[in-house]
């Protein structure tokens, strides 16, 4: 009992912390509930879109549902949850990045996040087993050392939320103080899984597109900008295949356009926070380019 009671108290305190301390998952869920009847556009994707597409620079009412390391698996789950609940949804922006199409389900990117999507975004997540105790206790999801860091951040900042009211990631301002060349090589290596089978994730995008078509919703597929230091260290054969998939999707469906910004001439090194993420000025540029492209879409407002 002497050993068990302190462990129980720590578990209870951790569970209460994760259930009550607002984070990006619970915050985005709350905000989208408040604005269901207003939202005209949704942004999906990983951190490139989370930090790189700021709804403030769109002409319509847009909410950014992207998140750090968010895979197409969760993009699809979130889309399916909200497509029938947003009566004024007119377009979807889907970020497809170098790591997106080959990403497998339930790997390192999802190892803990899946529980937060289910518990705090009210999603039915099939890769979470009903026999998994972490499904019922967020205190069991993260290592205690990580939880301590979160708790310290919460005490220092009063929140774990790093997005604004529109869901845009706000904490990538300025530039990281690190060699971009070294960082580009390191991050590109981290994103390389050596896989060239895109069939499962391509099918997910097809499903989103087909559902959008039925609802009269436009889809913009975008590859977000990266630095040359990152670009030069990726597998060019794989990247060519990714762009071919995106082009083919746009050619196959009349409600889809493809906007490749991966190496767009408008972006300079000062627009990046690090090797593959835009900072605030870069996000403004990217958002304005995407917003302009949306208005050029045929019959966009009909």
N, C-alpha and C positions, 0 to 999 in steps of 0.2 A: 504493500500500500504506500509506503514511503516513496518508492520509486514511481509507482503508477500515478499518483495524484499530481505531481509536478508535470509529468508528461501530458496528462489529460488537460491540465490548465493551459499549457503551451498550445496544445492542439486547438482548444476552444478559442483562445485569444487569436490564433492565426486564422481560424475559420471566420470569426467575426470580422477580422481585419479585411480579408479578401471579399467578404460579402457586403461590407459597408463602405470601404474606401473606393471612391469612384475612380475608374480607369477608362482607357479609350473604348473598351468594349461596352461597359455599362453606360458610359456617357453618350456614345453614338446611338445606342439603342433608345435611350431616353429622348434624345433630340429628334430622331426620325419619327418617333411616336407623336411628338408635339407638332410636327410639320407635314403630316401625311397628306393633307389636302392642298398643300402649297407646292410641294416639290415637283419640278418639271424635268429635272435631270439628275442622274446618279452616276457617280464615278466609282469604278471598281479597279482593284489591282493591289500590288504590293507597295513597298515603301517608296518606290519611284513616283507612283501616282499620289500616295499619301502626302508626301512633301512637295510634289511637283505640280499639282493641279489645285489651284485656289479658287473656290466657288465665287469669291468676291469679284473676280474679274470676268465672270460670265454675265450675259445680259438676262439670263433666266434664273429661276430659283433652283439652285443646284446644291446637292449634298454629297460630300465625299465619304463613301463607304469603304475606301481602301484602307489598308493597315499594314504595319510592318510584317514582312514575310507572309502576307496573305496569298494563298495559292488559288488557282482557278477552281479548285474543289470548293473552297469557301466562297469564292465569287459567285459560283452557281447556286449554292445553298442560300446565300443572302438575296440574290436576284429572285429566286423562286419564292422566297418568303414575302417579298415586297411588291412584286410586279402586279399582283391583283389588289394590293392595298393602297396603291398610290393612283388616284383617279386622274391626275393631271400629268402623269409621267409621259414625256414626249421623246426623250432620248437617253441613251446609256453610253457612257464612255468606258471602254474596256482596255485597260493597259496590258499589253502582251510584251513581256521582256525576255531577255536572253535565257533566263532560268525557268520561264513560265511553262512552256509547252512540254518540256521533258520531265517536269516535276512529278514524282510519284506521290501517291497518297500515303498518309500516315507515316511519314519519314521525320527527319530531325526538325523540319520547320513546323510540324504539327504536334510534336511530341507532348507539349504542354498547352499550346494555344487552343487545341480542340475542346478542352474542358471549359475554357473561358467563353468560347463562342457559344457552347451549348448552355452554360449556366447563366451567362450575362447578356447574351443577344437572343435568347429564346429560340435557338435553332435546334432542329432534330439532326444530330450528327451521327450518321451510320457507323463511322469508324470508332465511335465510343461504345464499348461493350456494356451491356446492362449488368454484367458481372464484375465490372471494373470499379473498385471502391472509390477511385478518384472522380468518378461520375457524380458521386454524392457528397464529396468533401474536397473543396479547393485547397484546403490546408495540406493535403497529401500530394498536390500536383508539383510544386516547386521545391527545390532543395532549401534547407533551412538558411543556408548562407545567402541565397538569392532573396528569400523572404526578408531577411534582416536588411539587405540593401534597399528593398522596396519600402520597408517600414521607415528607414532613415530618410529616404527621399520624401515620403509622405510627411514626416515631421518637419523637414526643412521647407518643403514647398506647399504643404497643406493639401496636396492633390497628387494623383498619379496620371492625370489627364495631360496629354501633350498635343491636343488639337483645339481648334477654335470652335465656335458655335456651328460652323458649317462642316465640321469634320476634317478640316485641313490641318496637317501637321505643322506646328509653329516653331519647333525648337531646332530647326536647321538654318539658323541665321548666320551670315558671314561665311568664313571658310575655316575648315579644320586645319590646325597647325601640324601638317604632316606632309612628307614628300608625296606628291600626287603620282609620280612615276612608280614609286614602290607600292603605294596604296592600290594603284590601278592593277598592277600585276597580282597582288595579294587577293584583292576582291574578285577579280576574274577567275582566279584559281579556285576560290571558295565557291563560286557559282557554277563551276564546271562539274557536271555529273557524268560526263562521257556517254550520255544517252541520246539517241536520235529517233526514238519512237515517240511520235507526237499524237498517236491515234486517239488515246483516251481523252487528252485535254482538248484536242481539236474537236472531238465529238461534243464536249461540254460547251465549247463556244458555239458550235452549230445549234445546240439545243437552246442556248440563250437567244441566238439570232432568230430562230424559228418562232419562239415564244413571243419575241418582240414584234415580229411581222404580224402575228395574229392580233396584237394589240395596237398596231399602227405606230410602233415605237422605232425610232431610228437608232442605229448602232454605229459608233465611231471607234474603230480599233486603232490604238496609238502605241508606238514604241517610244518611250520617253528618252530624252537626251542623256548621253553619257560623255565623259571626257575621252579624248584621244588615247590617254594612258590606259584606260579600261578597254576601249575598242580594239587596240592593237594586240591585246593579250587574250582575245576570245578565239574560238574555233570558227574561222570564216565559212567553212562548209556548213556548219550548223546554223550560223547566222543567216546564210543565204536561204537555207531550207525554211527557217522561221519566217523570213520576209515573203517567200513564195506562198506559204500557207496563208499569211495575212492577205496577200494580193488576191489569191484564189477565192477566199471568203468574200471579199468585196466584189469580185467579178460575178460570183454565183448568186448573190443576194442584192436586190435593188434597194434594200433598206440599210445597206452597209457601205461605209467608206473607210478607207485605210489612210492613215496619216503617219508616215515614218519620220520621227523626229530624232532618231538615234544619233545621227551625225549631222544635224541640221545646222546650216551656216549661221543662223541667228545667234547661236550660243557660244559664248567665250568662257575662258577659264574662270573669270570673275563671277560667272553665273552659277558656279557649282560650290556646294558645301564640301564635297569630297569627290572621289573618283567617279561615282555613279549616281549621286543625288544632287538635285538642284537646291540652291539656297532661295531666300525670299525673292531676290530680283530675278533669278532664273525661273522661279515658279510663276511670277507675273508674266514673263515672256511666253512661257509654255501655255499658260491658261488663256492668254489673249489669242494665241495662234489657234488653239483648239476651239475657242469660242467663235472665232471668225470662220473656221472651217464648218462648224455646225450650221451657221447661218447661210452658208453656200449650198448646203444640202438641198436637193430638189424637193419642193413641197414640204419643207421642214416644219412650218407652223400649221400645216393643214391637218 
